[in-house]
Amino acid sequence: MEFFLESSRMGYKNIGISTVIFYDLSLYTTYTGWDTKILGIDDAMKYKDFKMLDKAITSHVDTDYNKFCFYRWMAMAALDRDGGFMSDNDTFPLPSSRPFSSPDKLPHRGIFTVYDAAPEGGIPSLMSGSKTEWNRMVKAITKSILDPRSNGNYITSDMLSLMELDRNDDSQFYNIDQKIVTGINAVGPNVEWEDKCSKYRGFFAVHFAHVTIKQGIKRGVYPNTAMPKDRAPLVTDLMAEW
């Protein structure tokens, strides 16, 4: 499985979650069966249309965070093997997860699959597909920053672009197979661990998104002073308990 860690080499600051989280993730992969690798700008630059898309991204996408979210699709499409999994860097494999029987066999016969979703469509926290499928999807996702909508605006988020593909396509543009536990459901409140393990048996990972902190404060799970940057130690505790 790959995830994208932005590089400062191109003048961008590291805007991701605390690096503590990456070290913790490497420890969990040891006994969950995930072979995790970090992709970066150098990998995205190997994509055949990188220069053209980079120009569009620079012109139309206004935040570094969203820029790198588009770059990661190119990095996956350019991998020198037949596709694989990609996750957000705040998605953590569950100790009981076994998403595939062998590294050479992707779920759903390699058809592009999103494992997290909202009513609006897929959420790109964990995805898989063959190399052909990643190339098909990167063209569709980046189309939103090449062609403006009827009102002249561009879609500048890969998540919103992914959701729009799901809404606008009469046929199924990609699979949705819900195998992600949302962060707030993983942390509580007032749910016994035995019940959680039973309810989420067969799920692959927990997505500990920014909004988890806000939801946790609202439900009394976290103190009012908690911030998204505090997710690293909170996730460490969560995964240890799980």
N, C-alpha and C positions, 0 to 999 in steps of 0.2 A: 504494500500500500504506500502511496506517495502523499505528501502534503507539501504545500508551497510556503517557504520562508523568504520574505522579501529581503533583498540585498541592498546595502547602502552604497554599492559600487556605482550606481547610476545617479547618486545624489539624493536618494530617498532615505528617510529615516526608517528604522525598524519600528513599525507601528503595530506589531503583533502583540499577543499576550506575553507575559513575562517568560523569559527563557527557561525559568525553572520548570515550566510545564513541558517543555520539549524533553528535558532529561527524564522527567517522570514518565512520559509516554514511552521512552525507549525501554524503561524497566518493565512496563506492563506488557509490551510486545513479546518479551521473553517467554511468558507463559500463556499468552493468548493465541499465539500462532501467527500474529501479524508480523510480516517482515517489512519494517517501516523505513522509508528513505525520504530525505528532504530534497525537494526540487527548488530551483531558484531562477533568477533572471537568465543565467547562462543556458539553462535548459530551454526556456521559452524562446530564446534567440535562435535555437536550432530549427524552429518551425519555419517552413518554406515561405510563408507570407508574413513573417514577423515584421519586417520593415513597414509594409503597407498598413498593417493593423496597429502597430505602435504609433504611427503618425495619427491615425484616427483616434486612438485612445488618448494620446497627448492633447489632441484638439478638443475632444468632446467630454472627457471624463474629468471631473473636477477635484476628486480626492485621491490621494495615494492609495488608500485602502481599496477603493473600487478599481483603480488601475491594476493593482496586483491580482485582484480577483479575476480579471480578464486574462492576465498573463498566464495564470496557472492552467487554463484550458489549453493554451498553446504548448506549454511544457509537457502536458500529458500526451497531446497529439504527436509530439516529436520524439517520444520515447523509442528507443531502439529495441523494441520487443512488442509483442501483440497485446497492447493495452494493459489494463489492470484497474485497481481501485485508486480513488483519490478522496481524501477527507479534508475538512477544515482543520486548522491547527488547534481548535477547541473541541474536537470530537475525540472521544476516548473509548477504546475497545473494552468491552466487558470481559472479565476473566473467563466467563463461560462461552464466549463467542467463538463460533467455528463457521465462518462465512463460506468456506469452500473446502472441498475435500483434498484438493491439491493446488499448488500455485498456478498450474497450467490450465485449470478448469474454472472459468468464470461463471457466475450464476446466470441463468436465463440465456444460456448459449452465447454469451458475449454481447447480447443486445443491450443497448445503453439503458441503465437502470439507476434511478434515484431512490435512496432508501429513507428519505425524510420528506415530509410534505405538510403543507397547510391547505386549507380550503381553496386558496388561490392557485395552488400548483406545487411543483417540486421545490425543495430547499436543498441547495448544493452542499450539504454537510458531509455526505458520504455517497459516492457514485462509483459505478463500475461499467466497463465496456471494452470491447475489442479495439484494436488500433483503428480499424475502419470506422467504428462507431464514434470514437473520440474525434476523429477528423471530421465526420459528418456533423457532430455536435458543435465543434469549435466554429465551423462556418456559420451555423445557425445562430449561435450565441452572439458572435461578433457582428452579425448582420445589423444588430440594433444600434451599433455605434458607427456603421457605415451609411445606413439609410435612415433619415429622420422619419418620424411618424407623420400622419396627415397634418398635425398641428405645428410641424416644424421642429419639434423637440426630439431629442435622442433618449433612448433608454440607457442610463449610465451605470446600471448595476447588473452583474451577471445573474443574480437571483431573480430580479424582476424580468430579465430577458428569458430566463428559464421558465418562469411562470407564464409569461405571455405565449410561449411556444405551446404550452399545455392547453391554454384557453382557446387559442386561435386555430389549432389544427383539428380538422374534423376526424382524422384518424389519430391513433395514439403515436405521438412523436417520440416518446420515450416511455419506458416502464416506470411505474411507481410501486415500490414494495416496501411498506413501512416496517423498518427494522431498527429505527433509532428511538431511544428513550429521550424525551426532552429533559433538560437539566432540572427543572422544578419538580417534575414527577420522580426524578431520581433522588432528590434530597428531602422530600417530605411535603408537607408536615404530617406527623402522626401516622406514619405507615410503617408497619413492622418489616424488618428486612426479609423475613421469610416470605411475606406476602409479595414484596417487590420481586424477589427471585422467581417466585412462581408466576407472577403476572407477566414478567418480561423474559421468560424462558424462550430462547430462540432469537432474541434481539441481538444485534451486533455491537452497538455502542451507545454512549451517552453524548448528546450534543449540549455542551455547557456554554450556551450562547450569552452574549452581553445581557440580553433581556432577562436571563435567569436571576441575575442579581436584583433587578427591580422587582421581579415577581417574588423572590425570596424575602425581600424587605416587606413587601405588602402582606405576605402571609405570615410574617413573624419568624421566619427561619433564619434570617440574617439581620444584624443590627442596622440601624438607619445610616450608619457611617460607611457601610460596605460600598465598594466601587468595583466596576468591571475589572480593573487592574488587580483586584484581590482574588481573582479566580484561581490563580495557581495554587496557593495553599489550600483553598477550599476544595479544589478538585483532588488534590493529593489526599486529603482526609476522606473524601467521598469514595475514591477508588480503593483506599485501604480498607474501609468498612465493607464495601461491596465484596 
